[in-house]
Amino acid sequence: MIDYDGDQIPKVTAELAMKALDIGCHLVRIVCDDKPGEEACTIGFLAITPSIPKKGEQIILEDKTHVQVINVVHVVSSQRKNDKIESIMLFPHVHARVVLPPGDE
């Protein structure tokens, strides 16, 4: 579920959405840029989390990269099956940018 297109709206299955709900969590799209501007290398992924990260908070990725949340946008996304809408979701998109870890600044 990792992609390199920050504008992509992920395909969320009902099973994945229910998995998050069953454990009292949110399903969130995280989009990380390695630097500001047009030439940024972007990576996106879905995360199951107990809370939606807020602007200014930091996230530590699996590779120990630190990213800081710069914006949170909620996107409407409909899920279709056989050309019929099955569900409409309000999906949090968290945009973050790579930062130096605390103490390394």
ROTI-412119 format. One record per residue (C-alpha): residue in three letters; chain; x, y, z. Coordinates in pm, whole numbers. Example, Ala and Ser with C-alpha at 12.3 -4.5 7.8 and 13.67 -1.06 7.14 Angstrom:
residues 2
SITE  resn  chain    east   north      up
SITE   ALA      A    1230    -450     780
SITE   SER      A    1367    -106     714
END
This chain:
residues 105
SITE  resn  chain    east   north      up
SITE   MET      A       0       0       0
SITE   ILE      A     297     233     -42
SITE   ASP      A     284     471    -338
SITE   TYR      A     488     760    -477
SITE   ASP      A     202     986    -586
SITE   GLY      A     100    1238    -322
SITE   ASP      A    -226    1317    -502
SITE   GLN      A    -344     957    -522
SITE   ILE      A    -665     867    -342
SITE   PRO      A    -610     518    -203
SITE   LYS      A    -843     230    -272
SITE   VAL      A    -973     135      70
SITE   THR      A   -1146    -198     106
SITE   ALA      A   -1442    -239     340
SITE   GLU      A   -1238    -501     525
SITE   LEU      A    -954    -257     595
SITE   ALA      A   -1194      16     708
SITE   MET      A   -1373    -231     937
SITE   LYS      A   -1042    -355    1080
SITE   ALA      A    -962       1    1192
SITE   LEU      A   -1312      57    1332
SITE   ASP      A   -1316    -278    1513
SITE   ILE      A   -1014    -175    1720
SITE   GLY      A   -1137     181    1776
SITE   CYS      A    -892     343    1535
SITE   HIS      A    -889     565    1228
SITE   LEU      A    -766     482     881
SITE   VAL      A    -545     772     766
SITE   ARG      A    -347     845     451
SITE   ILE      A       1     976     531
SITE   VAL      A     188    1166     256
SITE   CYS      A     552    1256     327
SITE   ASP      A     779    1488     126
SITE   ASP      A    1155    1478     169
SITE   LYS      A    1187    1855     108
SITE   PRO      A     970    2154      16
SITE   GLY      A     888    2240    -344
SITE   GLU      A     810    2083    -676
SITE   GLU      A    1111    1848    -674
SITE   ALA      A    1017    1675    -351
SITE   CYS      A    1023    1297    -345
SITE   THR      A     684    1196    -211
SITE   ILE      A     581     871     -49
SITE   GLY      A     230     785      64
SITE   PHE      A      79     505     266
SITE   LEU      A    -225     409     471
SITE   ALA      A    -196     384     847
SITE   ILE      A    -428     259    1118
SITE   THR      A    -394     494    1414
SITE   PRO      A    -577     567    1740
SITE   SER      A    -573     942    1664
SITE   ILE      A    -534    1167    1362
SITE   PRO      A    -197    1347    1374
SITE   LYS      A    -226    1725    1407
SITE   LYS      A     -32    2008    1244
SITE   GLY      A     307    2049    1414
SITE   GLU      A     327    1693    1550
SITE   GLN      A     612    1465    1446
SITE   ILE      A     589    1110    1318
SITE   ILE      A     886     870    1322
SITE   LEU      A     874     636    1022
SITE   GLU      A     993     274    1029
SITE   ASP      A    1332     375     888
SITE   LYS      A    1369     627    1177
SITE   THR      A    1308     927     949
SITE   HIS      A    1135    1210    1135
SITE   VAL      A     854    1394     957
SITE   GLN      A     650    1688    1083
SITE   VAL      A     283    1728    1001
SITE   ILE      A     229    2046     799
SITE   ASN      A    -136    2003     704
SITE   VAL      A    -437    1776     752
SITE   VAL      A    -709    1767     486
SITE   HIS      A   -1021    1551     487
SITE   VAL      A   -1108    1412     142
SITE   VAL      A   -1439    1261      33
SITE   SER      A   -1393     930    -148
SITE   SER      A   -1663     700    -284
SITE   GLN      A   -1609     329    -318
SITE   ARG      A   -1778     164    -615
SITE   LYS      A   -1863    -191    -708
SITE   ASN      A   -2014    -275   -1048
SITE   ASP      A   -2056      98   -1120
SITE   LYS      A   -2266     150    -808
SITE   ILE      A   -2156     347    -504
SITE   GLU      A   -2109     112    -207
SITE   SER      A   -1995     371      42
SITE   ILE      A   -1879     729      77
SITE   MET      A   -1596     798     320
SITE   LEU      A   -1445    1113     465
SITE   PHE      A   -1079    1024     459
SITE   PRO      A    -808    1213     655
SITE   HIS      A    -496    1295     450
SITE   VAL      A    -198    1395     666
SITE   HIS      A      75    1584     477
SITE   ALA      A     418    1578     642
SITE   ARG      A     772    1688     556
SITE   VAL      A    1107    1538     659
SITE   VAL      A    1275    1723     948
SITE   LEU      A    1588    1669    1154
SITE   PRO      A    1535    1469    1473
SITE   PRO      A    1524    1672    1795
SITE   GLY      A    1879    1745    1910
SITE   ASP      A    2021    1721    1554
SITE   GLU      A    1897    2065    1450
END
